[in-house]
Amino acid sequence: MSDRYQKIATSPFGKSLFSSLGLPTPVELDRQDDAAADFVKGKVLVGAAVGSSLLDVVAKTLSDSSAEICCQASAATASDVVKAAEAAGKKVTQVSTGREDVTKFKGLVFDATGISSTSELRALHEFFSPVVRKMANSGRIVVLGLAMEDCASVSQAASMRSLEGFTRSLGKEVGKKGTTVQLIYVSKGAEAQLESPLRFCLSPRSAYVSAQVLKVSNGTETTAIDWGRPLADKVVLVTGASRGIGESIAEVMARDGAKVVCLDVPQAKEGLDKVAARLGGTAIAVDITAADAPKTIADALEKDFGGVDVVVHNAGVTRDKTLGNMKADWWDMVIDINLSSEERINDELLERNLLRENGRIICVSSMSGIAGNFGQTNYAVSKAGVIGYVQAMAAPLAEKKITINAVAPGFIETQMTAAIPLMTREVGRRMNSLSQGGQPQDVAEAIAFFASPASTGVNGNVIRVCGQSLLGA
Ligand SMILES: NC(=O)c1ccc[n+]([C@@H]2O[C@H](COP(=O)([O-])OP(=O)(O)OC[C@H]3O[C@@H](n4cnc5c(N)ncnc54)[C@H](O)[C@@H]3O)[C@@H](O)[C@H]2O)c1
């Protein structure tokens, strides 16, 4: 759905008028069209606190892009950045970051893992303060921290937790230019697993993801992947794929090389078949709440592909009423479609060993499951339950070398949100740091990141795709 406000606000006339009236002027966000396109272009300023441990993997990751690695000439760790970049085959441009310098940065990456006590948090101010106003539009900021459980002291653990407050506040300051800020905690020994999340956070794929905290822990060792087609030959099941976000997930998966299996209710068969045909995939028309649905789905995947690599539980419904007016059948229906059916399908696939090694389960939750929403007790129960399910399943699935994660979309431009009354819709759209609604593609990109065979260290995470909505924690 088009956002007329944004179109007017970004026109040459609208821009000055809207800013003089103090109204938000949302910028057009960069998005990934071609899977093989460079994940980051332009100047990326890299810095670190003294004693940090992730510069090597940062440099190695950036060496696979056309980005120009820069460092602050005056920084105490400038020589560490140069050393790491040279080892990765990249030259470093040393920049002075004084007011007179007009360099624009596409990305800022700060390795904060060396901060060992709260008195060293000053390193954040030293790195970011001189450059935060020098970000290009749709810029990317990434802060790297050490997982709290690996901290050597209470003061270090407190410092690492401080990074959350920093990134969430910074996201609110830079969002008006379409810039996003993420924090990635890395466990000791999981350094090699950082590449996939770092690429995602620096790329246009994370256009509508901001102020999120990702955790990277030890995952299954993976062989080299083709970053231009990360899902090549993977079989991906997407439920609710005949339209909306599900259709976009199937598109992005196919773009990334997957064989897509699109599923939707029999009533949506016509649209479903069209989507599957367009993407060179197959279709399963089944209601996921039917008693025999898990078996039907598992049988189809076994017969056609001998199993499945990625399962995306996207199908979902809302049936809104305040609790006092809500009939039991609406309560039951929403929880069964959005939550219980996912458990039953996973149980069948796991019992029959059809989800292959380095497999992925990705669930679609909602901001409503995090913040709650008026008239949505049933929906919020189901979507908060999805988060609980993901968190509870992460450890047992890790033993089988499978990961499970969730996305929690905020305001996404779909038929569902187009039906919201105008004023409520406008408020929903603007109440986030990027002052605009997200696109179905933004949700799909976050799911594709979880699905990547390289995201093996990302397990039990929940990413909000909400432009840093002002609602919720
Ligand atoms: N649109 C948003 O802003 C938003 C925000 C947060 C979360 N979500 C979630 O994202 C997911 C997709 O939402 P959407 O906006 O694309 O909605 P949508 O209504 O356009 O699509 C949902 C799809 O699920 C299918 N479906 C419903 N019940 C089913 C069943 N029993 N069996 C099989 N398929 C079934 C529908 O036929 C439909 O194709 C949902 O889980 C929704 O709760 C959406």
The ligand as a Tripos MOL2 file, in Angstrom:
@<TRIPOS>MOLECULE
LIG
   44    48     1     0     0
SMALL
NO_CHARGES

@<TRIPOS>ATOM
      1 N1          0.6510   -7.0070    8.4110 N.am      1 LIG1
      2 C1          1.2000   -6.6510    9.5520 C.2       1 LIG1
      3 O1          1.3920   -5.4670    9.8140 O.2       1 LIG1
      4 C2          1.6110   -7.6980   10.5640 C.ar      1 LIG1
      5 C3          2.1510   -7.2550   11.7720 C.ar      1 LIG1
      6 C4          2.5620   -8.1990   12.7020 C.ar      1 LIG1
      7 C5          2.4690   -9.5450   12.4260 C.ar      1 LIG1
      8 N2          1.9350   -9.9590   11.2500 N.ar      1 LIG1
      9 C6          1.8590  -11.4090   11.0230 C.3       1 LIG1
     10 O2          2.4280  -11.7040    9.7720 O.3       1 LIG1
     11 C7          1.8080  -12.8670    9.2140 C.3       1 LIG1
     12 C8          1.2940  -12.5590    7.8100 C.3       1 LIG1
     13 O3          0.4110  -11.4620    7.8990 O.3       1 LIG1
     14 P1         -0.2340  -10.7290    6.6140 P.3       1 LIG1
     15 O4         -0.3550   -9.2980    6.9740 O.co2     1 LIG1
     16 O5          0.5150  -11.0910    5.3990 O.co2     1 LIG1
     17 O6         -1.6850  -11.3690    6.6510 O.3       1 LIG1
     18 P2         -2.5980  -11.9400    5.4500 P.3       1 LIG1
     19 O7         -3.9510  -12.0870    6.0500 O.co2     1 LIG1
     20 O8         -2.4520  -11.0970    4.2370 O.co2     1 LIG1
     21 O9         -1.9640  -13.3670    5.1640 O.3       1 LIG1
     22 C9         -2.0950  -14.4630    6.0410 C.3       1 LIG1
     23 C10        -2.1550  -15.7140    5.2110 C.3       1 LIG1
     24 O10        -2.3000  -16.8270    6.1040 O.3       1 LIG1
     25 C11        -3.2450  -17.7110    5.5270 C.3       1 LIG1
     26 N3         -3.9080  -18.5260    6.5500 N.ar      1 LIG1
     27 C12        -4.7470  -18.1140    7.5120 C.ar      1 LIG1
     28 N4         -5.2170  -19.1610    8.1950 N.ar      1 LIG1
     29 C13        -4.6660  -20.2710    7.6600 C.ar      1 LIG1
     30 C14        -4.7890  -21.6510    7.9240 C.ar      1 LIG1
     31 N5         -5.5900  -22.1040    8.8830 N.pl3     1 LIG1
     32 N6         -4.0720  -22.5150    7.1780 N.ar      1 LIG1
     33 C15        -3.2580  -22.0750    6.1920 C.ar      1 LIG1
     34 N7         -3.1130  -20.7710    5.8880 N.ar      1 LIG1
     35 C16        -3.8090  -19.8690    6.6160 C.ar      1 LIG1
     36 C17        -4.2540  -16.7860    4.8590 C.3       1 LIG1
     37 O11        -5.0630  -17.4610    3.9100 O.3       1 LIG1
     38 C18        -3.3480  -15.7260    4.2590 C.3       1 LIG1
     39 O12        -2.9350  -16.0590    2.9630 O.3       1 LIG1
     40 C19         0.6970  -13.2520   10.1880 C.3       1 LIG1
     41 O13         1.1750  -14.2610   11.0640 O.3       1 LIG1
     42 C20         0.4580  -11.9640   10.9510 C.3       1 LIG1
     43 O14        -0.0880  -12.2190   12.2290 O.3       1 LIG1
     44 C21         1.4980   -9.0690   10.3080 C.ar      1 LIG1
@<TRIPOS>BOND
     1     1     2 1
     2     2     3 2
     3     2     4 1
     4     4     5 ar
     5     4    44 ar
     6     5     6 ar
     7     6     7 ar
     8     7     8 ar
     9     8     9 1
    10     8    44 ar
    11     9    10 1
    12     9    42 1
    13    10    11 1
    14    11    12 1
    15    11    40 1
    16    12    13 1
    17    13    14 1
    18    14    15 2
    19    14    16 1
    20    14    17 1
    21    17    18 1
    22    18    19 2
    23    18    20 1
    24    18    21 1
    25    21    22 1
    26    22    23 1
    27    23    24 1
    28    23    38 1
    29    24    25 1
    30    25    26 1
    31    25    36 1
    32    26    27 ar
    33    26    35 ar
    34    27    28 ar
    35    28    29 ar
    36    29    30 ar
    37    29    35 ar
    38    30    31 1
    39    30    32 ar
    40    32    33 ar
    41    33    34 ar
    42    34    35 ar
    43    36    37 1
    44    36    38 1
    45    38    39 1
    46    40    41 1
    47    40    42 1
    48    42    43 1
@<TRIPOS>SUBSTRUCTURE
     1 LIG1         1 GROUP 0 **** ****
